[in-house]
Each structure stands twice: as C-alpha cells, then as structure tokens.
Amino acid sequence: MLATNSRIPAVYSGAEDDFARYRDVVAEIFAHHRRTATPGTDGAACSCGGAWPCREEVLAAELLDWI
C-alpha cells in the first residue's frame, strides 16, 4: 500500500493495529471526496473536481476490500 505511506501515522499507542491505521485513511478520504452530478451531462464528478471515481476513491475502495 505504497500510496498510503504518507498518510499513516508513524506511531500508534496501545493495542491499535495496522487495520486501524488504514480505517483512518479511508475515513479521511470519504470526508473529502463525494460523488456529485455534473449538470447537463449523464456523468458524475468527484467533489475534488476530478472524474468519478477519482484516484482517492479508488484507493479507499481498495483499502476497504483489504481490511
């Protein structure tokens, strides 16, 4: 999961495991990226301005499949 390396905190305390780290990454992505309708077309876009699904959404989907 090289795409997430810069997003994962280096230090976790207690019983938190790798899965908790990735859940936090997914939650962060979902907090900022949403599917929006594109007026005048049948297509959709991401709230970040990219085409749907944007790279961040694809990453979140892959992480959810993994965890």
C-alpha positions in Angstrom: 0.0 0.0 0.0 2.6 2.5 -1.1 0.0 5.1 -1.9 -0.9 5.4 1.8 2.5 5.6 3.3 2.5 9.4 3.8 -1.0 9.3 5.4 -0.4 6.6 8.0 0.8 7.9 11.4 4.3 6.6 12.2 3.5 5.9 15.8 0.3 4.3 17.3 -0.1 3.6 21.0 -1.7 0.7 22.8 -3.5 -2.0 21.0 -4.1 -0.2 17.8 -3.1 -2.3 14.8 -2.4 -1.8 11.1 -6.1 -2.2 10.3 -7.0 0.8 12.5 -4.4 2.9 10.6 -6.0 2.1 7.2 -9.5 2.7 8.5 -8.4 6.2 9.5 -7.1 6.8 6.0 -10.4 5.6 4.4 -12.4 7.8 6.8 -10.2 10.8 5.8 -10.8 10.1 2.1 -14.5 9.8 2.5 -14.7 13.0 4.5 -13.3 15.0 1.5 -14.5 13.1 -1.6 -18.1 12.6 -2.7 -19.8 11.8 -6.0 -21.6 14.8 -7.5 -23.8 15.1 -10.5 -22.4 17.1 -13.5 -25.1 19.5 -14.8 -26.0 19.0 -18.4 -24.5 15.5 -18.7 -25.2 12.0 -17.7 -21.8 11.8 -16.0 -20.6 12.3 -12.4 -17.6 14.0 -10.9 -15.9 13.9 -7.6 -16.3 16.8 -5.2 -12.5 17.3 -5.6 -13.1 18.3 -9.2 -11.8 15.0 -10.8 -13.7 12.5 -12.8 -15.6 9.9 -10.8 -14.2 7.8 -9.3 -11.1 9.8 -8.6 -7.8 8.2 -7.5 -8.6 8.8 -3.9 -12.0 7.0 -4.1 -10.3 4.1 -5.9 -7.7 3.9 -3.1 -10.4 4.0 -0.5 -12.3 1.2 -2.2 -9.1 -1.0 -2.4 -8.4 -0.4 1.2 -12.0 -1.4 2.2 -11.6 -4.6 0.2 -8.3 -5.2 2.0 -9.5 -4.5 5.5 
